[in-house]
Amino acid sequence: MLVSAKEMLIKAKAGHYAVGQFNINNLEWAKAVILTAQELNSPVILGVSEGAGKYMCGFKTIVGMVNGILEELNITVPVALHLDHGSFEAAKKCIEAGFSSIMFDGSHYSIEENIAKTTELVETTKKLGLSLEAEVGSIGGEEDGVIGGGEVADPAECKMIADLGVTMLAAGIGNIHGKYPANWAGLRFDALEAISKLTGDMPLVLHGGTGIPEVMIKRAITLGVSKINVNTECQLTFAAATRKYIEEGKDLQGKGFDPRKLLAPGYEAIKATVKEKMELFGSVGKA
């Protein structure tokens, strides 16, 4: 059964580790992430962007698929299904469809409008027992056509949003989605420390987890980051393993063209990436 991300993140914050959010794109992705979490006895958050939601035939389809996996494979670790960078409209659709966690990204609105819309969602999600993530200071790079320049959030604005009663807060600290450019200046730990001081026990979220050096990830966790989002890295390892399979001509041998065989190396590559991240984040054995 799907759970809210609230309890797993409160435990992570108190235990100085982070729970990984791994974005899913299809059945292979969902199965790889969920089974790895079960094998490592780790809590996990499945992220779904609006674009991935459309690709997978809508939010209800995804809820049906994920609930089916949890039931059929007897999954016992906590699994949250989370809307990633959702608009206000998508947040409402995901609540109706049965998601257990929502991210409303109001970072492109004025702080006043971000507060008004977040407040409405706080009331709805609290009533239904769902977790809610808000964002202050847009995350750089591109995700589903939303482009941000890697802003650094204002700690005072972070406190304003945190005080509304959200479950977790994504604050821009110079991080970006996708591959990091060679001239990237690194995470702004001064900003993270200031945000952490003002928001207290609030679990903080680090978006754009792909490509941030391990030492920075570990430091971010010590400063209150309890949820780290990974997407691009799973896509890159999946693509590389699939490319290798085809370049070696394995799809031309016997029934190598069978999609179950064709996608198997990519599936295993996602599992390996998720395992590596869970070990780095410290969530192994914490379910």
ROVOLUM-926456 format. One record per residue (C-alpha): x, y, z; residue number from 1; residue in one letter. Coordinates in steps of 0.001 Angstrom, whole numbers, plus 500000, padded with zeros to 6 digits. Layout:
residues N
+--------+--------+--------+-----+-----+
!   east !  north !     up !   n ! res !
+--------+--------+--------+-----+-----+
!      X !      Y !      Z ! NUM !   A !
...
+--------+--------+--------+-----+-----+
//
This chain:
residues 287
+--------+--------+--------+-----+-----+
!   east !  north !     up !   n ! res !
+--------+--------+--------+-----+-----+
! 500000 ! 500000 ! 500000 !   1 !   M !
! 501270 ! 503460 ! 499133 !   2 !   L !
! 502219 ! 505686 ! 502057 !   3 !   V !
! 502777 ! 509401 ! 502518 !   4 !   S !
! 506455 ! 510431 ! 502538 !   5 !   A !
! 506036 ! 512252 ! 505861 !   6 !   K !
! 507072 ! 509535 ! 508295 !   7 !   E !
! 510041 ! 508290 ! 506221 !   8 !   M !
! 511395 ! 511848 ! 505893 !   9 !   L !
! 510980 ! 512738 ! 509591 !  10 !   I !
! 512928 ! 509534 ! 510399 !  11 !   K !
! 515578 ! 510411 ! 507781 !  12 !   A !
! 516041 ! 513943 ! 509138 !  13 !   K !
! 516407 ! 512637 ! 512706 !  14 !   A !
! 518745 ! 509824 ! 511579 !  15 !   G !
! 520940 ! 512031 ! 509337 !  16 !   H !
! 520359 ! 510115 ! 506115 !  17 !   Y !
! 518267 ! 510846 ! 503012 !  18 !   A !
! 515528 ! 508975 ! 501154 !  19 !   V !
! 515949 ! 508820 ! 497389 !  20 !   G !
! 513243 ! 509953 ! 495004 !  21 !   Q !
! 513701 ! 508072 ! 491749 !  22 !   F !
! 511626 ! 509278 ! 488818 !  23 !   N !
! 509826 ! 506545 ! 486908 !  24 !   I !
! 509058 ! 506471 ! 483188 !  25 !   N !
! 507498 ! 503043 ! 482567 !  26 !   N !
! 506928 ! 499593 ! 484087 !  27 !   L !
! 510626 ! 498617 ! 483953 !  28 !   E !
! 511555 ! 501767 ! 485859 !  29 !   W !
! 508893 ! 501304 ! 488541 !  30 !   A !
! 509704 ! 497613 ! 488996 !  31 !   K !
! 513482 ! 498236 ! 489150 !  32 !   A !
! 513187 ! 500980 ! 491779 !  33 !   V !
! 510614 ! 499179 ! 493953 !  34 !   I !
! 512413 ! 495820 ! 493915 !  35 !   L !
! 515768 ! 497427 ! 494735 !  36 !   T !
! 514169 ! 499209 ! 497704 !  37 !   A !
! 512690 ! 495890 ! 498897 !  38 !   Q !
! 516017 ! 494047 ! 498493 !  39 !   E !
! 517897 ! 496760 ! 500422 !  40 !   L !
! 515114 ! 497253 ! 503000 !  41 !   N !
! 515034 ! 500961 ! 502175 !  42 !   S !
! 512127 ! 503413 ! 502060 !  43 !   P !
! 511671 ! 504956 ! 498610 !  44 !   V !
! 509807 ! 507705 ! 496776 !  45 !   I !
! 508714 ! 507224 ! 493156 !  46 !   L !
! 508702 ! 510543 ! 491327 !  47 !   G !
! 506396 ! 511246 ! 488393 !  48 !   V !
! 506726 ! 514460 ! 486395 !  49 !   S !
! 503743 ! 515841 ! 484482 !  50 !   E !
! 505426 ! 514839 ! 481197 !  51 !   G !
! 505996 ! 511275 ! 482410 !  52 !   A !
! 502390 ! 511249 ! 483595 !  53 !   G !
! 501180 ! 512037 ! 480081 !  54 !   K !
! 503588 ! 509508 ! 478572 !  55 !   Y !
! 502289 ! 506741 ! 480850 !  56 !   M !
! 498644 ! 507440 ! 479870 !  57 !   C !
! 497682 ! 509555 ! 482856 !  58 !   G !
! 498004 ! 509583 ! 486631 !  59 !   F !
! 495313 ! 506934 ! 487252 !  60 !   K !
! 497187 ! 504463 ! 485026 !  61 !   T !
! 500337 ! 505009 ! 487104 !  62 !   I !
! 498511 ! 504572 ! 490419 !  63 !   V !
! 497017 ! 501298 ! 489122 !  64 !   G !
! 500404 ! 500026 ! 487934 !  65 !   M !
! 502273 ! 500910 ! 491128 !  66 !   V !
! 499568 ! 499559 ! 493445 !  67 !   N !
! 499542 ! 496361 ! 491388 !  68 !   G !
! 503320 ! 495950 ! 491745 !  69 !   I !
! 503179 ! 496492 ! 495525 !  70 !   L !
! 500434 ! 493909 ! 495940 !  71 !   E !
! 501621 ! 491253 ! 493469 !  72 !   E !
! 505265 ! 491357 ! 494610 !  73 !   L !
! 504402 ! 491522 ! 498338 !  74 !   N !
! 506352 ! 494741 ! 498875 !  75 !   I !
! 506738 ! 495558 ! 502571 !  76 !   T !
! 509020 ! 498641 ! 502524 !  77 !   V !
! 507410 ! 502109 ! 502589 !  78 !   P !
! 506766 ! 503389 ! 499050 !  79 !   V !
! 505427 ! 506889 ! 498305 !  80 !   A !
! 504134 ! 507894 ! 494872 !  81 !   L !
! 504990 ! 511551 ! 494386 !  82 !   H !
! 504094 ! 514168 ! 491772 !  83 !   L !
! 507333 ! 515934 ! 490807 !  84 !   D !
! 507284 ! 519673 ! 489938 !  85 !   H !
! 503517 ! 519715 ! 489671 !  86 !   G !
! 501404 ! 522641 ! 488590 !  87 !   S !
! 498435 ! 523535 ! 490792 !  88 !   F !
! 496083 ! 521749 ! 488347 !  89 !   E !
! 498248 ! 518601 ! 488178 !  90 !   A !
! 498455 ! 518525 ! 491990 !  91 !   A !
! 494666 ! 518354 ! 492167 !  92 !   K !
! 494526 ! 515637 ! 489485 !  93 !   K !
! 497113 ! 513508 ! 491328 !  94 !   C !
! 495224 ! 513851 ! 494601 !  95 !   I !
! 492085 ! 512567 ! 492823 !  96 !   E !
! 494024 ! 509750 ! 491110 !  97 !   A !
! 495386 ! 508363 ! 494393 !  98 !   G !
! 498981 ! 509635 ! 494653 !  99 !   F !
! 500262 ! 509560 ! 498243 ! 100 !   S !
! 502538 ! 512591 ! 497943 ! 101 !   S !
! 502441 ! 515834 ! 495961 ! 102 !   I !
! 504946 ! 518468 ! 494974 ! 103 !   M !
! 503505 ! 521823 ! 494075 ! 104 !   F !
! 506133 ! 523926 ! 492327 ! 105 !   D !
! 505056 ! 527527 ! 492836 ! 106 !   G !
! 508608 ! 528875 ! 492576 ! 107 !   S !
! 507830 ! 530796 ! 489363 ! 108 !   H !
! 504955 ! 532695 ! 491015 ! 109 !   Y !
! 505376 ! 535729 ! 493264 ! 110 !   S !
! 505964 ! 534669 ! 496901 ! 111 !   I !
! 502401 ! 535874 ! 497715 ! 112 !   E !
! 500793 ! 533662 ! 495070 ! 113 !   E !
! 503074 ! 530737 ! 495958 ! 114 !   N !
! 501877 ! 531084 ! 499589 ! 115 !   I !
! 498171 ! 531315 ! 498624 ! 116 !   A !
! 498238 ! 528226 ! 496387 ! 117 !   K !
! 500445 ! 526232 ! 498793 ! 118 !   T !
! 498097 ! 527070 ! 501696 ! 119 !   T !
! 495137 ! 525622 ! 499801 ! 120 !   E !
! 497051 ! 522424 ! 499069 ! 121 !   L !
! 498253 ! 522138 ! 502693 ! 122 !   V !
! 494609 ! 521999 ! 503810 ! 123 !   E !
! 493625 ! 519378 ! 501211 ! 124 !   T !
! 496658 ! 517113 ! 501713 ! 125 !   T !
! 496414 ! 517269 ! 505521 ! 126 !   K !
! 492772 ! 516154 ! 505412 ! 127 !   K !
! 493695 ! 513196 ! 503188 ! 128 !   L !
! 496931 ! 512263 ! 504981 ! 129 !   G !
! 499188 ! 512984 ! 501967 ! 130 !   L !
! 502630 ! 514591 ! 502089 ! 131 !   S !
! 503263 ! 517917 ! 500362 ! 132 !   L !
! 506499 ! 519369 ! 498990 ! 133 !   E !
! 506818 ! 523056 ! 498138 ! 134 !   A !
! 509605 ! 524876 ! 496302 ! 135 !   E !
! 511304 ! 528227 ! 496790 ! 136 !   V !
! 513892 ! 529498 ! 494278 ! 137 !   G !
! 513654 ! 527608 ! 491005 ! 138 !   S !
! 515975 ! 524659 ! 490363 ! 139 !   I !
! 518235 ! 525187 ! 487353 ! 140 !   G !
! 518318 ! 523253 ! 484097 ! 141 !   G !
! 515346 ! 521870 ! 482203 ! 142 !   E !
! 512687 ! 519424 ! 483323 ! 143 !   E !
! 509714 ! 518848 ! 481032 ! 144 !   D !
! 510130 ! 522235 ! 479421 ! 145 !   G !
! 510405 ! 524097 ! 482753 ! 146 !   V !
! 513750 ! 525916 ! 482611 ! 147 !   I !
! 515362 ! 527399 ! 485710 ! 148 !   G !
! 518775 ! 528995 ! 486107 ! 149 !   G !
! 519793 ! 527443 ! 489423 ! 150 !   G !
! 518639 ! 530237 ! 491706 ! 151 !   E !
! 519538 ! 530445 ! 495368 ! 152 !   V !
! 516431 ! 530614 ! 497545 ! 153 !   A !
! 515877 ! 533413 ! 500039 ! 154 !   D !
! 516002 ! 531806 ! 503541 ! 155 !   P !
! 513269 ! 534172 ! 504826 ! 156 !   A !
! 510942 ! 533090 ! 501994 ! 157 !   E !
! 511776 ! 529448 ! 502776 ! 158 !   C !
! 510650 ! 530007 ! 506364 ! 159 !   K !
! 507400 ! 531615 ! 505182 ! 160 !   M !
! 506561 ! 528553 ! 503058 ! 161 !   I !
! 507764 ! 526048 ! 505687 ! 162 !   A !
! 505539 ! 527716 ! 508299 ! 163 !   D !
! 502448 ! 526999 ! 506157 ! 164 !   L !
! 502655 ! 523361 ! 507258 ! 165 !   G !
! 504159 ! 521642 ! 504207 ! 166 !   V !
! 505883 ! 518276 ! 504794 ! 167 !   T !
! 509152 ! 519078 ! 503030 ! 168 !   M !
! 510762 ! 521984 ! 501279 ! 169 !   L !
! 512803 ! 522119 ! 498070 ! 170 !   A !
! 515086 ! 525134 ! 498193 ! 171 !   A !
! 517285 ! 526155 ! 495283 ! 172 !   G !
! 520942 ! 526171 ! 496385 ! 173 !   I !
! 522587 ! 526384 ! 492954 ! 174 !   G !
! 521572 ! 522833 ! 491970 ! 175 !   N !
! 520281 ! 522045 ! 488474 ! 176 !   I !
! 518402 ! 519304 ! 486635 ! 177 !   H !
! 520186 ! 517228 ! 484026 ! 178 !   G !
! 523936 ! 517107 ! 483440 ! 179 !   K !
! 526018 ! 519700 ! 485267 ! 180 !   Y !
! 528088 ! 522024 ! 483051 ! 181 !   P !
! 531875 ! 522069 ! 483417 ! 182 !   A !
! 531775 ! 525582 ! 484899 ! 183 !   N !
! 529224 ! 524736 ! 487645 ! 184 !   W !
! 530171 ! 526525 ! 490864 ! 185 !   A !
! 528916 ! 523805 ! 493229 ! 186 !   G !
! 526240 ! 523796 ! 495923 ! 187 !   L !
! 525803 ! 526902 ! 498063 ! 188 !   R !
! 526253 ! 525454 ! 501541 ! 189 !   F !
! 526074 ! 528910 ! 503140 ! 190 !   D !
! 522521 ! 529260 ! 501801 ! 191 !   A !
! 521640 ! 525704 ! 502864 ! 192 !   L !
! 522877 ! 526369 ! 506417 ! 193 !   E !
! 520861 ! 529588 ! 506654 ! 194 !   A !
! 517722 ! 527848 ! 505315 ! 195 !   I !
! 518223 ! 524899 ! 507677 ! 196 !   S !
! 518567 ! 527198 ! 510701 ! 197 !   K !
! 515342 ! 529040 ! 509901 ! 198 !   L !
! 513241 ! 525986 ! 508966 ! 199 !   T !
! 514253 ! 523807 ! 511936 ! 200 !   G !
! 512946 ! 520237 ! 511731 ! 201 !   D !
! 511582 ! 520630 ! 508202 ! 202 !   M !
! 513052 ! 517920 ! 505904 ! 203 !   P !
! 514815 ! 519675 ! 503002 ! 204 !   L !
! 514869 ! 518374 ! 499431 ! 205 !   V !
! 517774 ! 518407 ! 496999 ! 206 !   L !
! 516697 ! 518314 ! 493347 ! 207 !   H !
! 519099 ! 517511 ! 490516 ! 208 !   G !
! 520954 ! 514759 ! 492398 ! 209 !   G !
! 522696 ! 513489 ! 489245 ! 210 !   T !
! 526276 ! 514678 ! 488949 ! 211 !   G !
! 526656 ! 516309 ! 492369 ! 212 !   I !
! 529936 ! 514987 ! 493848 ! 213 !   P !
! 529488 ! 512437 ! 496678 ! 214 !   E !
! 531277 ! 514640 ! 499197 ! 215 !   V !
! 528757 ! 517456 ! 498522 ! 216 !   M !
! 525807 ! 515035 ! 498820 ! 217 !   I !
! 527079 ! 513839 ! 502206 ! 218 !   K !
! 527602 ! 517386 ! 503440 ! 219 !   R !
! 524109 ! 518406 ! 502274 ! 220 !   A !
! 522640 ! 515505 ! 504293 ! 221 !   I !
! 524462 ! 516689 ! 507450 ! 222 !   T !
! 522878 ! 520131 ! 506891 ! 223 !   L !
! 519300 ! 518849 ! 506843 ! 224 !   G !
! 518699 ! 517458 ! 503345 ! 225 !   V !
! 516466 ! 514391 ! 503851 ! 226 !   S !
! 515235 ! 513734 ! 500296 ! 227 !   K !
! 517372 ! 513630 ! 497165 ! 228 !   I !
! 515924 ! 513402 ! 493656 ! 229 !   N !
! 517557 ! 511246 ! 490994 ! 230 !   V !
! 516338 ! 511028 ! 487407 ! 231 !   N !
! 518945 ! 511751 ! 484715 ! 232 !   T !
! 521463 ! 509217 ! 486065 ! 233 !   E !
! 519004 ! 506314 ! 485745 ! 234 !   C !
! 518167 ! 507459 ! 482209 ! 235 !   Q !
! 521850 ! 507601 ! 481231 ! 236 !   L !
! 522701 ! 504143 ! 482632 ! 237 !   T !
! 519548 ! 502640 ! 481083 ! 238 !   F !
! 520448 ! 504115 ! 477671 ! 239 !   A !
! 524093 ! 502978 ! 477887 ! 240 !   A !
! 523152 ! 499375 ! 478752 ! 241 !   A !
! 520530 ! 499239 ! 475977 ! 242 !   T !
! 523001 ! 500692 ! 473463 ! 243 !   R !
! 525618 ! 498065 ! 474415 ! 244 !   K !
! 523107 ! 495213 ! 473990 ! 245 !   Y !
! 522194 ! 496383 ! 470477 ! 246 !   I !
! 525741 ! 497290 ! 469424 ! 247 !   E !
! 526865 ! 493779 ! 470404 ! 248 !   E !
! 524155 ! 492433 ! 468081 ! 249 !   G !
! 522376 ! 490569 ! 470872 ! 250 !   K !
! 518977 ! 491619 ! 469550 ! 251 !   D !
! 519783 ! 489616 ! 466401 ! 252 !   L !
! 520647 ! 486396 ! 468267 ! 253 !   Q !
! 517808 ! 483910 ! 468850 ! 254 !   G !
! 514869 ! 485739 ! 470408 ! 255 !   K !
! 517040 ! 488668 ! 471447 ! 256 !   G !
! 514490 ! 491039 ! 469910 ! 257 !   F !
! 511911 ! 490083 ! 472581 ! 258 !   D !
! 511311 ! 493334 ! 474533 ! 259 !   P !
! 511755 ! 491444 ! 477799 ! 260 !   R !
! 515277 ! 490525 ! 476683 ! 261 !   K !
! 515977 ! 493816 ! 474913 ! 262 !   L !
! 515114 ! 495900 ! 477990 ! 263 !   L !
! 516651 ! 493557 ! 480597 ! 264 !   A !
! 520187 ! 495089 ! 480586 ! 265 !   P !
! 518694 ! 498583 ! 480973 ! 266 !   G !
! 516482 ! 497366 ! 483811 ! 267 !   Y !
! 519499 ! 495870 ! 485611 ! 268 !   E !
! 521419 ! 499128 ! 485059 ! 269 !   A !
! 518641 ! 501120 ! 486765 ! 270 !   I !
! 518707 ! 498678 ! 489695 ! 271 !   K !
! 522485 ! 499085 ! 490043 ! 272 !   A !
! 522204 ! 502889 ! 489945 ! 273 !   T !
! 519403 ! 502936 ! 492538 ! 274 !   V !
! 521418 ! 500635 ! 494828 ! 275 !   K !
! 524480 ! 502871 ! 494550 ! 276 !   E !
! 522391 ! 505947 ! 495436 ! 277 !   K !
! 520610 ! 504310 ! 498355 ! 278 !   M !
! 523991 ! 503303 ! 499791 ! 279 !   E !
! 525323 ! 506844 ! 499315 ! 280 !   L !
! 522213 ! 508437 ! 500860 ! 281 !   F !
! 522360 ! 506080 ! 503864 ! 282 !   G !
! 518784 ! 504722 ! 503534 ! 283 !   S !
! 519731 ! 501017 ! 503285 ! 284 !   V !
! 518166 ! 499003 ! 506132 ! 285 !   G !
! 516112 ! 501980 ! 507290 ! 286 !   K !
! 512663 ! 500714 ! 506194 ! 287 !   A !
+--------+--------+--------+-----+-----+
//
